[in-house]
Each structure stands twice: as C-alpha cells, then as structure tokens.
C-alpha cells in the first residue's frame, strides 16, 4: 500500500511512501503524516492512496527503488475531506500555485505547529459524599460553596472563594471533591456578554430574497442598499441549514467587522458559532479550528481564510460585501476568496450568497450572463431611510468645508453622532524642504515617508521602515519643512481645534494594532462614549450605529489619482463613497452625507452621491469592454523583482517578447510597477489578458519552464490580479 504525500515544502510535486502494515487500516486521505525526507523528518498531507481496496488518484510510477515508509500518522482524523482536497487541487491549478502552498493556506499555522495542543487546566467537581468526621468548619463551608456552584476551574474557584489550590486539594484527599485535568477552550468571546436574539419579521423583499437563497441551484447575488436587512436574510437562511443538520460559513472582508458580526451571529446561534481570523491568539485559533472540524461549531465567521474552514456537511456559504478587494490573497497562493466560495459551493453542493450594496462588476456580469441569480433589496428595513447626499467642491488647502463643520456642530448640539472618512493614515503623506525641495524618502522603497505626529516619526507604509522625525533638511540644513497632504492624525488634530469639547475616536491601522482594539473602539462609539468616529476605509462598510446621522467623506477623489495605473480606480471610488454614505440614517433619525471633492463634476463622484449603481455599472462595463478588461476577459500579472534593477528589467522584457509569440493571450509590454521599488526590491510587471484562464496558465507554465529566472530574480503569476501598484 502506497500513499502520495504533499510535503511541507513548496516543491510542487507529490512524493510516494510505503505504508507500514501497522498503519494500513488507520491511514486515510487528508490525514497529516510524518514522513522521512532527506536527512530530516517532514510533515505532509496524504493526497492519494493506492494499493488499497479504495484507490484515489493514479498509480505511482514503478521502479526498482525501495520506497521509504511513513513514520507516523500525526492525527488520525483527516484535516481535509475529499471535497476540500478537490477544492485545493482546483485552486492550485487555477492560480498556478504549488498545491503545498494551498494546503498551508487552508489550515491555520497555529494548528500545524508541532507543539500545538489543547489548554489543560484543573477542574473541581463535588463528590457529593457524606462529610467525614475530621472536616473543619472552613472545609465544610468550602465544600458547601463548591456544591452550590456545581464545581468549576481551580483558578476561578480559588479567586471567588478566596482560598488556595492546596486547600481544595485537601478536600480531594478527604473524598469531598475530585480534581481532574480537563481541556478548556480558549474562547475569543470570553468575557463578553452576548444577549440572545430572535428572528425579526421580514418585509416582502427580504422574504423573496430568502426564498431565492433556499431554492439553491445558482449562486445568489443579494443586491441590497445599505441598511436593507441583508444580515437578517443571512441569519434566517443559516437557521434553515442548521435545522437540516448542515453547517454554514459567513465571510466578512475586514477584521474590524468580525467582532460585530460574530456577536450578531452568536446572539442567534450561541456556542454553535466559531470565529477564525488573524487577530486571535494561536491558542484561540487552534481551539476554534478543532471545534469546527469536530462538528461542535456549525457556523464559522471570519475573513477570507474562513472559506477553507472544515465545516461538516456544509450547506451555505455567505460572502458579505463580496466586492471588497481584501478577499484577494496577495501572497502565494493568490486566490480570490469569493471565487473559491463559489467553487466550493459547486463541489460540495452548498448554497452560495454574495451580498453587497455595490457589487463587483465581475458578479454583476455573471448575473447578466445568467450564471448567478439576483435578489434585490431596494429599500431600507425598519424605520431608516436613505440619507440626503450633497457634494462640496474644495479649493485651497482646507481639510474641512464650512458646510461639513456646520453639520458636525449641529450633530454635537443634538447629541447625535458623526462618521468621517479619510482613506489615508498618519499626519502628512510626505515631508519636503521649503528651500531646496528635498523629499524625505524611504531608502528601501520608491516612496516618500509618511509623517506620524503621534510619535514624531517618519514611517514607510510599504516596508514598515522608519526614521526619527525631521528637525532640518539633511541636504541644505534649513529648518523650514513642509508637511504635504492630510492623514487621519492631522484631520483629528484639526477637528479637535474646531470642536474642543467633542469626544473623537480615530480608527486606522495605527490605532488598531493591539488585540481587540477594533472591537474596543467600535464598542465605545456604539455606547455613546464618543461623538465623532474618524477613520480610514475600515469604518466604511458593514457597521450599524443607530445614532449616526452625519457622514463626511474627505478628499473623495483621492483614489482616482491611481486611474492611470489601476483600471479599477473608478469602481473602488464608487464603492467606497457609497458604502460609507450608507452608515448614516440607519434608524429613525434622518441621515445626511457630505462628500468633499476637488472636482465634483467627475462622473463617478456624482453617480456615487446619487447611489445610482445601475448607471455606473453600465458606463464602466462599456468602457472596460472597449479596452478588453475584466470582467470581459481574464486578467493576470506576471510580477518580477530583484535587488538588481538592470537584471529585473532585462528579464521582464525578455519574458514579454517571448510571450508575444503566443496567439491566444494579449501581452503588454514589460514596465516598472507604479511602486518601482518596495522593501529593497526593484519591481517590473507584464499583464496578460485572454478569454480563457487556461490559456494564461499554459503561457505561464511554458515561459517559466523554458526560461527559468536566474538566482536573484523572482517571478510569479497573479491570476485575476487586483493590486497593480
């Protein structure tokens, strides 16, 4: 009996091993194995078994060599079911990534650590025995309290009863309690009070959407305006799956959304909900993943990695805010979690719901082609109405317009709340000498440092490098420096000057670096501890605050400056403005949105202000078709980088010239990336377009085999690329 194993190295091939007789009845596809590899012991997953009664995959090649035996089965319960393994193989093929890298992405690193194990603590249970004669009054009181509490964890009992472990162990010696080691779950929601909730009544549109989801067949695009009650449709659809003994996965785009979303689902489904995201501790991720695999948790909530969760009998996958670019994995394997969700649904026979108020053009095109079903929610649920939106053209260097400041003042007087969006963190985007024009740049990246006033520091948002805050120009020694551009720190400081008594919270990557900081900031704002929430795009979607009646968008057209290097710039701008505008007026109080822009005549700004997605989609799809761009084609980027600027340019141009020989793929000229140098690497790119993804994959496999890059140059393929910078 032989087994094909994917070793924990990205070698893009499977290795054959002999299965010892003692392991043959225990070994199964999907298990984690320990196998000899060279001069070390490696770990890998069983991908196929041959020579058994049930054969999976092609037989191994025969030869005179002797196969090495499997050393051990690390865990007899498979990490991957057969459908999940099929998904892994399909994603590896589509993205041209080593299958080992997809396997690694599908299981949290905390689960695969060799020393990973459950947390074991002492648990105390009353023995309910007759009290011995020798018991003291203190011991009798402790025993009575333990009976009253029904036992508990040693540390908690000692704290509550003000005693010591030694004293409780004495009760054990007298037969009054039992002391045993038990596994204790590391609960991400531990210490948070979650009140149970009941299903809400649905309006006609929501009922029709729920019926479309329950009918199944095609994936459903749930196209609903912000505040239309999409989440309640998800909740009731999941309740139906649980009633039929099926599980569900709910994907959200941002970690900042996860705590609020988890609490809503935990309130409805209790301990059957598990959460998976990168902000959890290793222990929490280990415990949550194993709860899912064992079937103890049937509903999984998390960002893109949740699409791989080993949910038993999967019945439904929900991709909330399906348009979000954060669903795209930027490192190998470069998959798009939304597309993986649709593929997994097809493989496992699960229903798939893609929800958004501003759908991606890819999903919208799939509706037009009949690949997806469409369910629309055109009005807000409950008492909320869509907010009034006004455009303000900005001139000069002001951060806030008079109109926006007056609107904020009115909300402060009324005791209502405001959300302000500025999609740039830090204090100033660059620092420049007024005398000679010197710009403080990161030495590792072709990018100016961003100034952070909070710690008087220059920071690079690409490589993470930093330098001390400048006191003078290093070139001409002048002390007069210009702080160019506005970030959230500068906007916060200006706002505090305008409204000294206002309570302001800032939410960006700097203020949310510690664990639970997302939840802490949002909880404080929700409970009324702050009047104004100022932040980057992490505050733009999925959040529901009934007392928010004003939303201000600062510098709305900033993302359009990337239009020359990113064909999705208009789409991203429309989505961001529409999403953040939807945070206003979600309850009984009417909402208002003020959008500040340098040029309010830009079509996408006006369409976003009107919330006219149909007109925007029609115009943008037509422009993309004329240029043969997604969703009218498959689009990929070959990225090349090297520490040697000349070498990477030569190889990129050589690749582009060779690829142009292929007739079924449109190949761009090789060119430096918009961010030419990042983290010390010089970067070039070549774009590939074709009607068939398989043609792009073939082209990549051909060029990487006939012209393998030399040492010091790296090349990779990003299928369905999103980041073109």
C-alpha positions, 0 to 999 in steps of 0.5 A: 500500500502506497500513499502520495504525500504533499510535503511541507515544502513548496516543491510542487510535486507529490512524493510516494511512501510505503505504508507500514502494515501497522498503519494500513487500516488507520491511514486515510486521505487528508490525514497529516503524516510524518514522513522521512525526507532527506536527512530530516523528518517532514510533515505532509498531507496524504493526497492519494492512496493506492494499493488499497481496496479504495484507490484515489488518484493514479498509480505511482510510477514503478521502479526498482527503488525501495520506497521509504515508509511513513513514520507516523500518522500525526492525527488520525482524523483527516484535516481535509475531506475529499471535497476540500482536497478537490477544492485545493487541487482546483485552486492550485491549478487555477492560480498556478500555485504549488498545491503545498502552498494551498494546503498551508493556506487552508489550515491555520499555522497555529494548528500545524505547529508541532507543539500545538495542543489543547489548554489543560487546566484543573477542574473541581467537581463535588463528590457529593459524599457524606462529610467525614468526621475530621472536616473543619468548619472552613472545609465544610463551608468550602465544600458547601460553596463548591456544591452550590456552584456545581464545581468549576476551574481551580483558578476561578474557584480559588479567586471567588472563594478566596482560598488556595489550590492546596486547600481544595486539594485537601478536600480531594484527599478527604473524598469531598471533591475530585480534581481532574485535568480537563481541556478548556477552550480558549474562547475569543468571546470570553468575557463578553456578554452576548444577549440572545436574539430572535428572528425579526419579521421580514418585509416582502423583499427580504422574504423573496430574497430568502426564498431565492437563497433556499431554492439553491441551484445558482449562486445568489447575488443579494443586491441590497442598499445599505441598511436593507436587512441583508444580515437578517436574510443571512441569519434566517437562511443559516437557521434553515441549514442548521435545522437540516443538520448542515453547517454554514460559513459567513465571510466578512472582508475586514477584521474590524467587522468580525467582532460585530458580526460574530456577536450578531451571529452568536446572539442567534446561534450561541456556542454553535458559532466559531470565529477564525481570523488573524487577530486571535491568539494561536491558542484561540485559533487552534481551539476554534479550528478543532471545534469546527472540524469536530462538528461542535461549531456549525457556523464559522465567521471570519475573513477570507481564510474562513472559506477553507474552514472544515465545516461538516456537511456544509450547506451555505456559504455567505460572502458579505460585501463580496466586492471588497478587494481584501478577499484577494490573497496577495501572497502565494497562493493568490486566490480570490476568496469569493471565487473559491466560495463559489467553487466550493459551493459547486463541489460540495453542493452548498448554497452560495450568497454574495451580498453587497450594496455595490457589487463587483462588476465581475458578479454583476456580469455573471448575473447578466450572463445568467450564471448567478441569480439576483435578489434585490433589496431596494429599500431600507428595513425598519424605520431608516431611510436613505440619507440626503447626499450633497457634494462640496467642491474644495479649493485651497488647502482646507481639510474641512468645508464650512458646510461639513463643520456646520453639520458636525456642530449641529450633530454635537448640539443634538447629541447625535453622532458623526462618521468621517472618512479619510482613506489615508493614515498618519499626519502628512503623506510626505515631508519636503524642504521649503528651500531646496525641495528635498523629499524625505524618502524611504531608502528601501522603497520608491516612496516618500515617508509618511509623517506620524505626529503621534510619535514624531516619526517618519514611517514607510507604509510599504516596508514598515521602515522608519526614521526619527522625525525631521528637525532640518533638511539633511541636504541644505540644513534649513529648518523650514519643512513642509508637511504635504497632504492630510492623514487621519492624525492631522484631520483629528488634530484639526477637528479637535481645534474646531470642536474642543469639547467633542469626544473623537475616536480615530480608527486606522491601522495605527490605532488598531494594532493591539488585540481587540482594539477594533472591537474596543473602539467600535464598542465605545462609539456604539455606547455613546462614549464618543461623538465623532468616529474618524477613520480610514476605509475600515469604518466604511462598510458593514457597521450599524450605529443607530445614532449616526446621522452625519457622514463626511467623506474627505478628499473623495477623489483621492483614489482616482489619482491611481486611474492611470495605473489601476483600471479599477480606480473608478469602481473602488471610488464608487464603492467606497463613497457609497458604502460609507454614505450608507452608515448614516440614517440607519434608524429613525433619525434622518441621515445626511452625507457630505462628500468633499471633492476637488472636482465634483463634476467627475462622473463617478463622484456624482453617480456615487452621491446619487447611489445610482449603481445601475448607471455606473455599472453600465458606463464602466462595463462599456468602457472596460469592454472597449479596452478588453478588461475584466470582467470581459476577459481574464486578467493576470500579472506576471510580477518580477523583482530583484535587488538588481534593477538592470537584471529585473528589467532585462528579464521582464522584457525578455519574458514579454517578447517571448510571450508575444509569440503566443496567439491566444493571450494579449501581452503588454509590454514589460514596465516598472510597477507604479511602486518601482521599488518596495522593501529593497526590491526593484519591481517590473510587471507584464499583464496578460489578458485572454478569454480563457484562464487556461490559456494564461496558465499554459503561457505561464507554465511554458515561459517559466519552464523554458526560461527559468529566472536566474538566482536573484530574480523572482517571478510569479503569476497573479491570476485575476490580479487586483493590486497593480501598484 
